[in-house]
Structure formats: C-alpha cells, structure tokens
C-alpha cells in the first residue's frame, strides 16, 4: 500500500492511497482543509463507519490514521461550513480522482517540473502494475484449482432430495448392483435376516428408523386371502447403507471417479 501526497497551492497537502482499487484519503488532512477544529470528532460525527478504516501503515502523531473513502470525503465536504469546501470538492473530483482512475497516479506540479522524478514515479507505477498482474494471474489459478477440487453432487445430496422410502433395488441400483446382491451383502454384514420371502432387520437395528414395513392383503386365484410384507428403506436407512458400504471401500456410482 503506497502513500501519495497531492498538493494544491490553496488547500495544502492531502495524503491518499488505494485500497482494493478504490482511493482513500487520510481523514485528518481532509478535515483540516475543510476547517474542522476537531478532526477526530468530525470524522466520528459525519463519516459512516463503513466509509472509514484504520491502517497501521499510516500514522498521525504516532496514532493510526483514519482513512476515508470517496463517500466519507463527500460527507465531510457537505457538512463543512468553510466557503472553500465547494472549491476543494471541484479540485478533488475534477482533477485528482479522474487522474487516479485513468492513470493510477496524480501528476503533480513536482512531477511535471522534474523529469527524473516523473520517470522514477512512472517506473514504480509500472512495477506495481506488473506485481498486480502477477497476483491477478495467481488468484485466477487458485480459483481454477478450487473449482476443480469442488466435489460433484454427492450421494448425500441425492438422498436429501428424496423424502420417500424406497425398495432395496433402488438403493442397489445406485451402486450398479441388483437388489438380490444388496440383500445378501446386508445379510453377510449381520444387518438383516430372511423370514420366508421377507428380509427383516435384526433387533439391534430394527428400532433405528432404517426401514418401513407394510403389510398388503391380496387374493389368490382361488379367492383365498393372503398377506405379504413389503420392507422399504427410509432415507436414514439409505445413508446407513451408504456408510456401511463406504467403510468397505464401496461407493455409489455418482461418487466414483471417471
């Protein structure tokens, strides 16, 4: 952060710098020029908090200087009762700020009169721009790397979007498996057992909310009624299976690397 001093025969000197591409002024300098007898009070009373900042690079009498942005500058100008306030505003808005925005430097009388000083100033400006260009390129590379590392939609994302209980075959399909293979896997892991044609959870898992069991009544071809139990897995159960498989190094297809 580089300090620049702008001089004017009528107003004296005002120190400024650039933060995030925006010009900031040393608040005390502006307050003094505009005739405020108590600069600190003027900055406190007339400049909004979001329009001022402190920076340890700049000090006034050993104390960190308060820097104000354009909005803060205009607040002090509008609140000033000095007759030269409008003239100061015209100097800043018509000469200083446009020069900074156009060239990144304000061509003072000293620079114009001293070619060596001007060359040194513009050389420093060129070096600063080169550093900024390098920094911008580095930031762009970092952003690209972050984007590349950002994961695709995870299995959790898919599950959280679905609120209904699903058949085991739906979950198995996420892994490229059949429902039969998934049921056998869960059986081998001690999660469920088969009762007739129905898979049921062992007691230690039965009260966890992993499944939802429904009983359906139907008639056979002879008119006799029968019941059939259907077990579906809740989304909580689906995530339980996901963690179980992940512990064995098995991932859903959506999370597998191409």
Steps between C-alpha positions, in 0.01 A plus 500: 500500500670819374442848640460786254495869590293741292587868526299808421611861545172596666414189703840362590570126503275198529633145532327214325542135409312232313326206669337236283528730201313779678656830615516572873596830664661569837197632685692753711644667190155543349348619828779757546456637148124531554546700820392247762655603834475145634579257215439186709154623603422598142590153375297342778193719450484537122655186346319165512690203641495314167666801333811505719774260602819487705836394360821458695702609196383857553540690824424852615706607802574135576135393477353292219337731248134471411461454125176600328367400160329725245168476678663608826678781319173636366339471843767730646469743209121525527518552877771766481409865547822625341445713185776312318331160549340501155823611339687219676237255376548621141877456525469147634221387268620676184874444527618256764247216475477492117880496476524212748232299320648561157869461567529367853708805591443871549738721302592773747693812409814341649476208256441722202793728587742219581541239220723276714237493774231427244700212350556353846131535583381338179760223531369424848146507364592256222663264750193519723274417207720204406476372857123541490485318168701210644279494809185502286631205299584311820152563638346376174703179523393450862135552408533243223661251738225555756236446231671177393512374858137587564313169520221409267155427638551256786290202592383697803363768264301239310365338814400826667293597197293182536259472792327171417591149612638293212542135409840341550529465122501880467791529743682211335471670162699796637796262523437309181382200702185291497258497791590136566870582530431793735277287723766231519764760586287635786439146619873423497562818703257385766244769427201291392365147475244335278162393638317312226511735203563810709823657615480634857754691707664345800371646826798729563423680174122464496424806716734742321247618243689345211203319348126529461300177480154478345264202486284453191199271474434328168286216358638204313340346192274290721368799692697435816645801682868518576730762644836611371750717684695766309806661655619835370803698609467855631751768401659456842543132421632586158774710655572221749560264207715766333727529805512122531612456142741792516677335793566208264627730227183476293354825367187590302557562132437873540810528721729274302782667309476491126 
